[in-house]
C-alpha cells in the first residue's frame, strides 16, 4: 500500500520556496548542512527537534498557539494573555 500522505518536509519546502528562502539560508540558521535540509525537504530524512524548531523559525512559523490550544482542550488550561507594561508618568519633585 502506497502512502499518499505528503511529508511535512515536502510541505515546508513549498513554504520556503514561496517565501524565497534558500536551503542554504535555512542550513546556516539551523547550523546543519544544506544536504540535510535538502534530504528533509525530499522526505528522505528527519531532523532533530531543535533543528526542526529552528527551521520553522527561519520560515516564520510558530507552533506555540497549537500547543496552547492542545493544553486548553485536554487540560482546561487557559494561557495567560501577554503581559502589558503600564507606564506611569511621574513628575520630578
Secondary structure as UniProt FT lines:
FT   HELIX           8..19
FT   HELIX           23..30
FT   HELIX           34..41
FT   TURN            42..43
FT   HELIX           49..58
FT   TURN            59..60
FT   HELIX           64..75
//
